[in-house]
Amino acid sequence: MKFRVERDVLADAVAWAARSLPVRPSVPVLAGLLIEATDEGLVLSTFDYETSARATLTAEVSDEGRALVSGRLLADICRSLPAKPVDMVLDGARVSLTCGSARFSLQTMPVEDYPSLPDMPAATGTVASEAFAHAVAQAVTAAGRDDMLPVLTGVRIEIDGSTISLLATDRFRLSHRELDWNPRTPDESAAALVPARVLGDTAKSLTAGGEVTIALASTGSGEGIIGFEGQAPGGLRRTTTRLLDGEFPKVRSLFPSEHQTTALVDRTALIESVKRVSLVAERNTAVQLAFSDGVLTLDAGSGDEAQASESIEATIQGEDITTGFNPQFLLDGLTAIEQPVVELAFTQASKPVVISGSVADGERDTAFRYLLMPRRLLS
């Protein structure tokens, strides 16, 4: 194996492929990054039996071959190289890497022990890459991070014709995002529970091209795989991951059809106010929001401890209401919205608020909705 490749192209592809390497691999070879040089270019792969990554890039290949080296070490090396072409040569049980005057020699792992990567399922459809990355970033906001509840660490993808719905919840909040896409068939219908971390990282990394291909295969018994393919700097990238097993909670019914109180608030002003007031909020205590007479008043702190209060303008329709929320969860929802004005819709103080963007003439943007459970206020 012998090839030359541009430093930036190699470093970016290695870093992308190595990002999903296991911290504590069950077998040593799973810490490796597989390098395959062919007459068609260079292929870099990683696989931990759950998630696979495959990056294809252009390179000047003199001798075909394959080698398995430590993925994280190679990523660290490539990140530190000077801005010059990189030459790599397999010599016996070692790989030599040369870039300018920098030279490294890496021990290889037994490539014959490396597992075969899963095949990409048949394409289910395509979606605009930038729109998909933005939608996924909004959806994963509410995904759980507790590995003891693995079902809640995923994002449920529901495909219904030309619409994709993304749902995530950690029991305290819920995100729902819809976007249009181009299905393989007009009546395409499917559902999958995808690990939120993998989905977020993948969508963000595939924005160099115009489209992302989504490929979903399920056995119907909870087992299944989903694949994503798109262009990135230097070439094509592909990720597959096993679907999460388990029944995702039926959360759509949590969004109320009617509201007693709605408030329109400048998003930036509300974000900055929550950040300031929450500085004095004790751990696990709420920031209070009181809506009345065209004003939203935020309060935090109690008793002999530090206290804070701030008021901002709000357009309020319906009854006055006072409630409270986890400040970080509230900020997560507000920052996920892109419109300059947000709508907060309530049924009653003890029920969740639905936060969404507001477009022209006060019309609600229902493409992204964020539902947040209230917290008990300190007396």
Residue pairs with C-beta under 8 A, 6 or more apart in sequence:
1 35
1 37
1 63
1 64
1 65
1 66
1 67
1 88
1 89
1 90
1 95
2 37
2 61
2 62
2 63
2 65
2 87
2 88
2 89
2 90
3 37
3 42
3 59
3 60
3 61
3 62
3 63
3 87
3 88
4 59
4 60
4 62
4 85
4 86
4 87
4 88
5 42
5 57
5 58
5 59
5 60
5 85
5 86
5 88
6 85
6 86
6 234
7 78
7 81
7 82
7 83
7 84
7 85
7 86
7 99
8 83
8 233
8 234
9 57
9 58
9 233
9 234
9 235
10 57
10 78
10 86
10 234
11 75
11 78
11 79
11 81
12 232
12 233
12 234
13 44
13 55
13 57
13 232
13 234
13 235
13 237
14 33
14 44
14 71
14 74
14 75
14 78
15 75
15 78
15 79
16 53
16 55
16 205
16 232
16 237
17 33
17 44
17 45
17 46
17 53
17 54
17 55
17 71
18 33
18 46
18 71
18 72
18 74
18 75
19 53
19 201
20 46
20 48
20 51
20 53
20 198
20 201
20 239
21 30
21 31
21 33
21 46
21 48
21 71
21 72
22 30
22 31
22 48
25 31
25 48
26 49
27 113
28 109
29 68
29 109
29 110
29 113
29 114
29 115
30 47
30 48
30 49
30 115
31 70
31 71
31 72
32 46
32 68
32 69
32 70
32 71
32 109
32 114
33 44
33 45
33 46
33 68
33 69
33 70
33 71
33 74
33 75
34 43
34 44
34 45
34 46
34 66
34 67
34 68
34 111
34 114
35 42
35 43
35 44
35 66
35 67
35 68
35 69
35 88
35 95
36 42
36 43
36 44
36 45
36 65
36 66
37 59
37 61
37 63
37 64
37 65
37 66
38 61
38 64
39 61
39 64
41 56
41 57
41 58
41 59
41 61
41 235
42 56
42 57
42 58
42 59
42 61
43 54
43 55
43 56
43 57
44 54
44 55
44 57
45 52
45 53
45 54
45 55
45 117
46 52
46 53
46 71
47 53
47 114
47 115
47 117
47 118
49 115
50 241
50 242
51 195
51 198
51 239
51 240
51 241
51 242
52 117
52 118
52 238
52 239
52 240
52 241
53 237
53 238
53 239
54 117
54 237
54 238
54 239
55 232
55 234
55 235
55 236
55 237
55 238
56 235
56 236
56 237
56 238
57 234
57 235
58 234
58 235
65 90
66 111
67 90
67 95
67 108
67 111
68 108
68 109
68 110
68 111
68 114
69 95
69 106
69 107
69 108
69 109
70 106
70 107
70 109
73 106
74 106
77 97
77 104
77 106
78 86
81 99
81 100
81 102
82 99
82 100
82 102
84 99
84 100
85 99
86 97
86 98
86 99
87 97
87 98
87 99
88 95
88 96
88 97
88 98
89 95
89 96
89 98
90 96
90 108
93 107
93 108
94 105
94 106
94 107
94 108
95 105
95 106
95 108
96 103
96 104
96 105
96 106
97 103
97 104
97 105
97 106
98 104
117 240
118 225
118 240
120 215
120 227
120 229
120 238
120 240
121 215
121 216
121 217
121 225
121 226
121 227
121 240
122 184
122 215
122 217
123 184
123 213
123 214
123 215
124 159
124 183
124 184
124 188
124 190
124 214
124 215
124 216
125 159
125 181
125 182
125 183
125 184
125 188
125 213
125 214
126 181
126 182
126 211
126 212
126 213
126 214
127 164
127 179
127 180
127 181
127 182
127 211
127 212
127 214
128 181
128 210
128 211
128 212
129 206
129 207
129 208
129 209
129 210
129 211
129 212
129 230
129 231
130 207
131 179
132 179
132 181
132 203
132 206
132 212
133 203
133 204
133 206
133 207
134 338
135 164
135 166
135 177
135 179
135 203
135 368
136 155
136 166
136 177
136 199
136 200
136 203
136 204
137 200
137 203
137 204
137 336
138 166
138 175
138 177
138 336
138 337
138 368
139 155
139 166
139 167
139 168
139 175
139 176
139 177
139 196
140 155
140 168
140 175
140 196
140 197
140 199
140 200
141 168
141 173
141 175
141 332
141 333
141 336
141 370
142 168
142 169
142 170
142 173
142 174
142 175
142 332
142 333
142 370
143 152
143 153
143 154
143 155
143 168
143 169
143 170
143 175
143 196
144 152
144 153
144 168
144 169
144 170
144 171
144 196
145 153
145 170
146 152
146 153
146 170
147 153
150 244
150 245
150 246
151 193
151 244
151 246
151 247
151 248
151 249
152 169
152 170
152 171
153 195
153 196
153 197
153 244
154 168
154 193
154 194
154 195
154 196
154 244
154 248
155 166
155 167
155 168
155 193
155 194
155 195
155 196
155 199
156 165
156 166
156 167
156 168
156 191
156 192
156 193
156 194
156 248
157 164
157 165
157 166
157 190
157 191
157 192
157 193
157 194
157 216
157 226
158 164
158 165
158 166
158 167
158 190
158 191
159 181
159 183
159 188
159 189
159 190
159 191
159 216
160 188
160 189
161 183
161 186
161 187
161 188
161 189
162 180
162 181
162 182
162 183
162 186
163 178
163 179
163 180
163 181
164 178
164 179
164 180
164 181
165 176
165 177
165 178
166 175
166 176
166 177
166 178
166 179
167 174
167 175
167 176
167 248
167 251
167 252
168 174
168 175
168 196
169 175
169 249
169 251
172 326
172 329
172 372
172 373
173 329
173 332
173 333
173 370
173 371
173 372
173 373
174 251
174 254
174 255
174 352
174 370
174 371
175 333
175 336
175 368
175 369
175 370
175 371
176 251
176 252
176 255
176 368
176 369
176 370
176 371
177 367
177 368
177 369
178 366
178 367
178 368
179 367
181 214
190 216
190 218
192 216
192 218
192 224
192 226
192 243
193 243
193 244
193 245
193 246
193 248
194 226
194 241
194 243
194 244
195 241
195 244
198 239
198 241
202 228
202 239
203 212
203 228
205 232
205 237
206 212
206 228
206 229
206 230
206 231
206 232
206 237
207 230
208 230
208 231
208 232
208 233
209 230
209 231
209 232
210 231
211 230
212 228
212 229
212 230
213 227
213 228
213 229
213 230
214 226
214 227
214 228
215 226
215 227
215 228
215 229
216 224
216 225
216 226
216 227
217 224
217 225
217 226
218 224
218 225
218 243
222 243
222 245
222 246
223 242
223 243
223 245
224 242
224 243
225 240
225 241
225 242
225 243
226 240
226 241
226 243
227 238
227 239
227 240
228 238
228 239
228 240
229 236
229 237
229 238
229 239
230 236
230 237
231 237
254 352
254 371
255 354
255 369
255 371
256 345
256 347
256 351
256 354
258 347
259 318
259 345
259 346
259 347
259 354
260 318
260 319
260 321
260 346
260 347
260 348
261 291
261 316
261 317
261 318
261 319
261 320
261 321
261 345
261 346
262 316
262 317
262 318
262 343
262 344
262 345
262 346
263 291
263 296
263 314
263 315
263 316
263 317
263 343
263 344
264 314
264 315
264 341
264 342
264 343
264 358
264 362
265 296
265 312
265 313
265 314
265 315
265 341
265 342
265 344
266 312
266 313
266 340
266 341
267 334
267 337
267 339
267 340
267 341
267 342
267 357
268 340
269 312
269 313
270 296
270 312
270 334
270 342
271 331
271 334
271 335
273 298
273 310
273 312
274 287
274 298
274 327
274 330
274 331
274 334
275 331
276 308
276 310
277 287
277 298
277 299
277 300
277 308
277 309
277 310
277 327
278 287
278 300
278 327
278 328
278 331
279 300
279 308
280 300
280 301
280 305
280 306
280 307
280 308
281 287
281 300
281 301
281 327
282 301
282 302
282 305
285 300
285 302
285 375
285 378
286 300
286 324
286 325
286 326
286 327
286 374
286 375
286 376
286 377
286 378
287 298
287 299
287 300
287 324
287 325
287 327
287 330
288 298
288 299
288 300
288 322
288 323
288 324
288 377
289 296
289 297
289 298
289 322
289 323
289 324
289 325
289 344
290 296
290 297
290 298
290 299
290 320
290 321
290 322
291 314
291 316
291 320
291 321
291 322
291 344
292 316
292 320
293 316
293 320
294 313
294 314
294 315
294 316
295 311
295 312
295 313
295 314
296 311
296 312
296 313
296 314
296 316
297 309
297 310
297 311
298 308
298 309
298 310
298 311
298 312
299 307
299 308
299 309
300 307
300 308
300 327
301 307
301 308
302 378
315 362
318 346
321 346
321 348
321 349
322 349
322 377
323 346
323 349
323 350
323 353
323 374
323 377
324 374
324 375
324 376
324 377
325 353
325 372
325 373
325 374
325 375
326 372
326 375
329 372
330 372
333 355
333 370
333 372
334 342
334 355
336 368
336 370
337 355
337 356
337 357
337 368
337 370
338 357
339 357
339 358
339 359
339 365
341 357
341 358
342 355
342 356
342 357
342 358
343 355
343 356
343 357
343 358
343 362
343 364
344 353
344 354
344 355
345 353
345 354
345 355
345 356
345 364
346 353
349 374
350 374
351 374
352 371
352 372
352 373
352 374
353 371
353 372
353 374
354 369
354 370
354 371
355 369
355 370
355 371
355 372
356 364
356 365
356 366
356 368
356 369
356 370
357 364
357 365
357 368
358 364
358 365
359 365
